[in-house]
Amino acid sequence: MTDCVFCKIIRGDIPCAKVYEDDDVLAFDDIHPMAPVHVILIPKNHIATLMDVDASHTDIAGRLIAAAQHVAKIKKVADGGFRAVFNCNADGGQVVFHLHMHLLGGRKLEDQLG
């Protein structure tokens, strides 16, 4: 799918506040931050949801995690801590159907579960 908003950001059709980029991952500041640091990390290849990750995508999780480590250092939240989250499908809170990780930090994050 090339019409999704994240594919448009990857192509440069929509601007973003880029935080990090490598051959496989793009990270940018969220336009509606839920914490002082809120970065979206996306694979450059379109994958709709976490449930669509299959054997052909086996290394994408590791690449997103490695990119999240770089972003945490860039944003100076690596030592204090941060949250990394994948939302999956509508009931899981996914709004843009292009696999993405939210990296949140910059303050103590309260437990939202349980």
C-alpha positions in Angstrom: 0.0 0.0 0.0 1.5 3.3 -1.0 -1.4 5.6 0.0 -1.0 5.3 3.8 0.2 8.4 5.6 3.4 6.7 6.8 4.3 5.6 3.3 3.8 9.2 2.2 6.1 10.3 5.0 8.8 7.8 3.9 8.6 9.0 0.3 8.9 12.6 1.5 5.4 13.6 0.2 4.5 14.6 3.8 7.1 16.3 6.0 8.1 15.0 9.4 10.4 16.0 12.2 12.9 13.3 11.6 14.8 11.9 14.6 16.6 8.9 13.0 16.8 7.1 9.7 18.7 4.1 8.4 18.1 1.9 5.4 15.2 0.1 6.9 13.6 2.3 9.6 12.4 5.9 9.8 11.8 7.6 13.2 10.1 11.0 13.7 8.4 13.0 16.4 4.7 12.2 16.8 2.5 15.2 15.9 0.1 14.5 18.9 2.6 13.6 21.6 1.4 11.7 24.7 4.6 12.3 26.6 7.4 14.9 26.5 9.2 12.4 24.2 7.0 10.6 21.7 8.6 9.2 18.6 7.1 7.0 16.0 9.4 4.3 14.4 8.3 2.7 11.2 9.7 0.1 8.8 10.3 1.6 5.3 8.5 -1.4 3.8 4.7 -1.3 4.3 3.4 -3.9 6.7 -0.2 -3.2 7.8 -0.2 -4.6 11.4 1.8 -6.6 13.8 -0.4 -9.6 12.8 0.9 -9.2 9.2 4.5 -9.8 10.2 5.5 -13.2 8.8 8.6 -15.2 8.1 9.6 -12.8 5.3 9.8 -10.0 7.9 11.8 -11.9 10.6 14.4 -9.2 11.1 12.1 -6.2 11.2 11.5 -6.5 15.0 15.3 -6.5 15.7 15.8 -3.5 13.4 13.0 -1.5 15.1 14.4 -2.4 18.5 17.9 -1.3 17.5 16.5 1.9 16.0 14.6 2.5 19.3 17.8 2.2 21.2 19.4 4.9 19.0 16.4 7.1 19.4 16.3 6.7 23.2 19.9 7.9 23.3 19.3 10.8 20.8 16.3 11.9 22.9 18.2 11.4 26.2 15.7 8.9 27.7 17.9 5.8 27.5 19.2 6.0 31.1 16.0 7.2 32.8 13.8 4.8 30.9 11.1 4.8 28.3 8.2 2.8 27.0 8.1 1.1 23.5 4.6 0.1 22.3 3.0 -1.6 19.3 -0.7 -1.1 18.9 -2.4 -3.7 16.7 -5.7 -3.3 14.9 -8.6 -1.0 15.9 -9.3 -2.6 19.4 -5.6 -2.3 20.2 -5.6 1.4 19.4 -3.9 1.3 16.0 -5.0 4.3 13.9 -2.5 4.2 11.0 -2.4 0.8 9.4 1.4 0.7 8.8 3.3 -1.2 11.4 4.9 1.2 13.9 6.4 1.5 17.4 5.7 4.3 19.8 8.7 5.3 21.9 7.5 7.4 24.9 9.5 9.0 27.7 10.8 12.2 29.3 8.7 11.7 32.4 7.7 8.8 34.7 5.1 6.9 32.9 2.3 5.5 35.0 1.1 1.9 34.6 -1.8 2.0 32.3 -2.5 -1.7 32.6 -4.3 -3.6 35.2 
